[in-house]
Amino acid sequence: MNKIGVLVVDDSAVVRQVVKQALDMDPSIEVIGTASDPIFAMQKMRERWPDVIVLDIEMPRMDGITFLKKIMAERPTPVVVCSSLTTKGAETTLQALEAVLTALPRIVPGIVVVQHMPEKFTASFAERLDSLCEVEVREAQNNDRVMPGRVLIAPGGRHMLLKRSGAQYVVEVVDGPLVSRHKPSVDVLFRSVAKFAGKNATGIIMTGMGDDGAHGMKEMFDAGAHTIAQDEKSCVVFGMPKEAIKLGGVKEVMSLDAIPEAIVVAGRAMGWKKAM
């Protein structure tokens, strides 16, 4: 089995050491290098490009967000942001999903999420979000129920689909080929939501590189779902929302800060048990 190559970028020597030691405990992960700032990181990446980058935000010479935009423009790569930023600083970072989920009240419509992350990372990512949020957040398992107050995140390396089981919604977690160059793929999830939930769903597409989710969102739109895209100003990378808008599958465009309230409003409009 090929190991996942990880590059750790943080100006703190202690943090670099702790993160490396934690990752070294997983036999499927290889820390291919560490760097104290993005300039050193880019030098190392010329020798070997990592599968995943663990990235701090506040660093000397170049901040993490500038570095993130640079590598996304050159070669899109999964990034895990590991930072002790203040609330003010966090408003300008990627953790977009974290910003939305931590702003939600405990009782909201059931939520299913595809985040482009590799295997082994989504479980710990979900655990971290669960510790920060009022809602329950966990990595999805096959046949998990979609229910109010619960957020299911697709496992890295697996597709997640929505299915109907009697009067309930459940998720199906499956293997399969890459779709829209990704696994998990937003298109796979959105298409299943269009088929099984239709007008009882709300689809949201946020910051990300490429066009994954654009066609699936158009199918949701055509099925009567309410569809929302994050606006360009609040996106780190406007690729995915831009493509969804271009295809005509987006009903509303809004800032990241407005998305949590839109989820609550959608749930109230359709009834908690019906809104996704």
Rosetta blueprint (number, residue, H / E / L):
1 M L
2 N L
3 K L
4 I E
5 G E
6 V E
7 L E
8 V E
9 V E
10 D L
11 D L
12 S L
13 A H
14 V H
15 V H
16 R H
17 Q H
18 V H
19 V H
20 K H
21 Q H
22 A H
23 L H
24 D H
25 M L
26 D L
27 P L
28 S L
29 I E
30 E E
31 V E
32 I E
33 G E
34 T E
35 A E
36 S L
37 D L
38 P H
39 I H
40 F H
41 A H
42 M H
43 Q H
44 K H
45 M H
46 R H
47 E H
48 R L
49 W L
50 P L
51 D L
52 V E
53 I E
54 V E
55 L E
56 D L
57 I L
58 E L
59 M L
60 P L
61 R L
62 M L
63 D L
64 G H
65 I H
66 T H
67 F H
68 L H
69 K H
70 K H
71 I H
72 M H
73 A H
74 E H
75 R L
76 P L
77 T L
78 P L
79 V E
80 V E
81 V E
82 C L
83 S L
84 S L
85 L L
86 T L
87 T H
88 K H
89 G H
90 A H
91 E L
92 T L
93 T L
94 L L
95 Q L
96 A H
97 L H
98 E H
99 A H
100 V H
101 L H
102 T L
103 A L
104 L L
105 P L
106 R L
107 I L
108 V L
109 P L
110 G L
111 I E
112 V E
113 V E
114 V L
115 Q L
116 H L
117 M L
118 P L
119 E L
120 K L
121 F L
122 T H
123 A H
124 S H
125 F H
126 A H
127 E H
128 R H
129 L H
130 D H
131 S H
132 L H
133 C L
134 E L
135 V L
136 E E
137 V E
138 R E
139 E E
140 A L
141 Q L
142 N L
143 N L
144 D L
145 R E
146 V E
147 M L
148 P L
149 G L
150 R E
151 V E
152 L E
153 I E
154 A L
155 P L
156 G L
157 G L
158 R L
159 H E
160 M E
161 L E
162 L E
163 K E
164 R E
165 S E
166 G L
167 A L
168 Q E
169 Y E
170 V E
171 V E
172 E E
173 V E
174 V E
175 D L
176 G L
177 P L
178 L L
179 V E
180 S L
181 R L
182 H E
183 K L
184 P L
185 S L
186 V H
187 D H
188 V H
189 L H
190 F H
191 R H
192 S H
193 V H
194 A H
195 K H
196 F H
197 A L
198 G H
199 K H
200 N H
201 A L
202 T E
203 G E
204 I E
205 I E
206 M L
207 T L
208 G L
209 M L
210 G L
211 D L
212 D L
213 G L
214 A H
215 H H
216 G H
217 M H
218 K H
219 E H
220 M H
221 F H
222 D H
223 A L
224 G L
225 A L
226 H E
227 T E
228 I E
229 A E
230 Q E
231 D L
232 E L
233 K L
234 S L
235 C L
236 V L
237 V L
238 F L
239 G H
240 M H
241 P H
242 K H
243 E H
244 A H
245 I H
246 K H
247 L L
248 G L
249 G L
250 V L
251 K L
252 E E
253 V E
254 M E
255 S L
256 L H
257 D H
258 A H
259 I H
260 P H
261 E H
262 A H
263 I H
264 V H
265 V H
266 A H
267 G H
268 R H
269 A H
270 M H
271 G L
272 W L
273 K L
274 K L
275 A L
276 M L
